[in-house]
Every structure is written in structure tokens, then in C-alpha cells.
């Protein structure tokens, strides 16, 4: 199973219920909905995002060994950043920083943290497994991965020179990370038809304090008031038109359908 988190929202996407605000009471600490576009598999220069400072981010393949040049350019000031990275870059913009998570061969991934004001490289980490999602929580860069040889879902907590991780469970991938009401929520995406389907809630100490069982295959998570809107991704087909609203107070789930799926991801 490969990484399916190669989606970046486009700033022109419609604001339907699936694009509800992901902002939390902690401030705009989650990745914003207007900075995600679908990445291409072309080998040419690929534009990733335009950040809040109007910097255009690109990457270029250097060789066939998975190395890329990551570039940030400003049309007024010229090139700001050029960095060789290992693995295909996924970019996440936060109020505090810009994080680039690079998917490698599935055994290891590389994560780079840049300062928001001048894009100076602050930290660089190497972590195990397929990278699924990135968020900023409790002053740390949080990265969810699936470690294939251990069949384990893992949450990395990256802060300065510190690399910590929490084992989340087995037989599922930690697909999406959402910050809501000072807690961290992770969708447990089933890897087989018999795998668990649930949403994990972690506190500020990164301990699992509650698990919500759900009936659909949870992929993407969105804030909907005080509740979580879940978009399904079917294990067999890689698409779905179902979503559910999870009431965090009661644990009850309301399932609905859409006429067309919001996102389609191929396995």
C-alpha cells in the first residue's frame, strides 16, 4: 500500500462541506484549505503551492534515485530557497513554519522545517515508514506514518533535535491528522476489509485518550462546528461518495452520500 496523501488543496476549490475550516481554538495551526493541489507524476518542473507570502514553490527531479531540487521563488524578489531533498515533496504551510515532507521508498521519509518569515531551514529529520499526513500541534511537527515491516501506525513528534513517536496500533494507516478543541484526531484507515475503522483522539501529552468506532473507511477529516466531518475512501475502489458526521460528545455517526466524490485517489 503506497502513500495516498499526495493531495494539496487548490485555493480555487469550492467551499462545500468537505472544505469546512480546519482551524482550531489553538489558532490557525492546521494546514489551510486553500493550499492543496493534486500533484502530477510528470518529470518536469512541478508547481506545488503559492504560500501566504506569494512565494511559488516548485520541485525538479535531479536523478532517478529519488532526489529533487526544492525551489521557492518570489516574482518580486527572485529565488528565496533552493534545497536538495530526498523523496517527492509534499508542502504544508502553517502560521509558525513551512514543513516539507518527502516520501521516499516507503522505508524512510525525510521532513524539513523552514522558518515562515525567511524560509531558512530550521530542522531536518529522517523517519521510518510511509508518510501519510503532517500537522502542527503542541509546538511540534506531527507526522503520521505506516511502518510496513512492523505493520504499525505511528505518530512522530518532531521538535528541534528531538524525535519521539507514539505507536498507534496495527492493521491500519494513520491517514489524516486534525487539530480540534486542543486535541489531536487521527483517522485509522483500514488496510484490509477486516481492519478496524476508527478515529483516535490524543491529548497534549500525545496519549490516546479515546477511540471512536466508525462504520465507513475514514480518510480525510474536517472541522464541522464542534464535530468532525469524515470523508470515506473505499479500500477496494479508491473512491467513495459517502461521508459521515461524528458527534464527539455522543460518539454517534450520521452517514450521508454525495452525488459525486470530492476526491479520488488511485491505489
N, C-alpha and C positions, 0 to 999 in steps of 0.2 A: 504494500500500500504506500503510495507516494504522498508527498505533501500536497494538500489541496488548498493551502492558504496563499495562493498566488493571485489574490484579488485585491485591487485597490479601487476604492470608490472614486468616481468621476464627479467633479464639482457641478456638473450639469445634470446629474441624475435626479429624477423626480423625488419629492419628499413624501412618498407614500408611507404607510405604517411601518414598513421594514426599515425605513431610514429615519426613524424617530431618533431624537437626541440621545447620544450615549454619554452625555455629560453627567457627572455625579456631584454630590454635595462637597466633594473634595476639590472642586474646580474642574476646569477642562483638562483633566488628566488622561482621559481616554483618547484614542485616536479619533480624529474628527471625520464626519461622514462625507466631507467634500474632498477627501484626499485619497481616493481609491480608484484605480483604473485596472482593467484586466491587462495583465502582462502578455506580450506576444512571445512566440517561440522563434521569431526571426533572429538571425545572427547579426543584423545590422544594429546601428545605434538605436536604443530604445529610450523614449522619454517616460519617466516614471510619474513624477508629480511636479506641480508648481506649489511651493510652500508659501507660508503666510508672508514671507519677506520677498515674494516674487522671484525666488531662485528656482531655476529649472534644473531638475535632477535627471541625469541620463546614466546609462551604463553601456560599455562597449566590451565585447569579448576580446580577450588578449590571445588566448590559445585554446586548444581543445582539452585542456586539463581542468577546466572549470574556473579559470582566473578571469577577472573583469577589471576594467577601469571604471570606477565610480566617479562621476563628474557632477558638480553643481556650478551653474553659470547664472549670472545676472545680466540682463540685456543692457543695463546701465553701467555696471562696474566691471563686467567681464568675468573670467573664471575665478571662483572662490575656492573651490576644492577639487582636487584630483587625488584619488586614493585607490591603490590596487587592493582588491578584495578577493576572497576565496568563496566561490559559490554564487548562485544567482541572487541578486539583491532584491529585497523587499524593504520598502521605506515606510517608517511610521513617524509622524510628526506629533509632538506633544508640546505643551506650553514650556516645559522645562528643558527639552532637548529634542534632537532628531536621532532616531535609532534605525540602523540598517541591519537587518537580519538576513544572512546569506545561507541559503540551502545548499548543502554540499552533496555528498554521495549517500546520505542517509545515516552514516555512522557518526559524523561530526558536523556541526554547523558553526558559523562564526557570526558574532554580534559586535557591532561597532556603535559607540555612543558619541555624538557630536554636540558641541555647545550650540545653543539656539542662536546666540547673537552673532557669532563669527564663524560657525561651523568648524571650530577647532576640534580635533579628535581628543576626546576625554579618556575613553577606555575602550579596550578591545578584549573580547572573551572568546574562548573555544568551548563548546558544549557538546554533549552527546545527543544523538538521535535526530529524527526528522523534526524540523521546526514547524509548528502549526500557527502560533499566534504570539503577539507581543503586546504588552500594555505597561503603563507606568503606574505603580501603586506603592504607597508607603515609602516614598523616596527611593524606590528601587525599580530597575528594569526587570519585568517579569516575562519570561519566555516559556511557553508550553511546548514540550517535545514528546515524541513517542520513540522509545528506545527498542528497536526491533529485536535484538538478540536477547533482551531481558523480558520482552513482552510487557513493558511497563510504561504507563503515562507518568510524565514527570513535569514539575514546575520548577524552573530555575529562577532564583532570586539573585540578581546581579547588582552589586553596589560597590563602586570603586574597585579595589583589588579583591573583593570578596565574591566568591562563587558558592552559593548554597543551593540546595534543591530539596524538594519535597516529593516523595513517591505518592502518586495519586491513586493508583490501582492498576489492574491488569485487564486485558481483553478490550480496551477502548483507547481511543486517541483523544487527547485534551484539545479539542478543536478550536474553541473560541474563548476569549477572556473578556470579562465585562466588570467594570467597577460601578457599584451601585450602593448608596447608603452606607458608605465606609466599609463595605465588604467586597470580596473578590469572588466572582462567579465564573465557573469553567464548565463548558458543555462537554459531557462524556459521550463522544461519538462512537457508536458500536462498530467493531471491525468485522463482525460476523452477525448472522441473524440471531444468534443466541447470546450475543454480548449485551451487557447492561446498557440501558438508556437512562441517563440521569443528568442532573445539574448539581455540581458541587459548590458549596459555599465555604469560603475560607475567611478567617478573621485577620486582623492586622498582624498577628503573630504567625500567619501562614499555616494555621492549623485548620483542618476540615471540621467544621462545626455542625454542618447539616448536609444531607443529601436528599434531593428531590427526585423521585422516580417520575419519568415521563413516558408517554406512550408512543411518541414519534421519535425519529432519529435526530437528535438535536445537533445542528451545525452552527448557525450564526445566532448570536444573542443581541438583543436590542432593548433599550430602556423604554418602557411604556408606563409613565407615571411612577408608581411605586412597585410595579410588577415587571416581569421580564417577558418580552416577546421572542419566541423561538421560531426560527425558520428551519424546516426539515431538509435534509439531504438524504435521499433514499440510498441504502447501501448497494442495491442491485443496479439501479439505473443511473445514479449520479445526478438525479434531479427530482424535484417534487413540487407540488403546488399546495402543500399543507403547511400550516403554521399553527402555533398554539400560544395562548397567553397563560403564563404561570403565575398564580397568586401566591406570593411569597409568605403571606400570613397564614393561609389555609393549606397551601400545598396542592390546591386543586388546579386542574388544567382544562382550558377551554380550547377545543380544536376547531379550526375553520379551514376553508380552502380558498385558493385564488384561481382565477381563470388562467393565469399564466405564471410560471415560476419567476421569481425575481432574479435568481442567479442559476446558472447551470455550470456544473463542474464535472469534467470528464475524469474518469479513473485512468 
